[in-house]
Amino acid sequence: MTRTTLPPRWVRSSYSDSNGGDCVEWAPEHATTTGIVPVRDSKSPDGPVLTVSATAFAGLVTLARSAAL
């Protein structure tokens, strides 16, 4: 049996700017499957991807929620 690795399905963060500004995307299905959360800039989909643990990502979300935007 051959296993095919599909590219992650990227989801734009609800904290992203709707005017094309700060656009952060993450791949929740990949995170659920592996425990590793990939994060990227949606304006540069072929650019680098930051990968963090689920715990670290939860910390980033907590920080974003508490920050004065």
Number of C-alpha atoms within 10 A of each C-alpha: 3 4 5 6 6 7 8 13 11 18 15 17 16 10 14 14 12 10 7 9 10 14 18 18 22 23 19 19 15 17 18 11 9 11 14 19 23 21 21 21 17 20 13 10 11 9 10 11 15 11 15 16 14 17 12 13 18 13 12 13 14 11 11 12 11 9 8 6 6
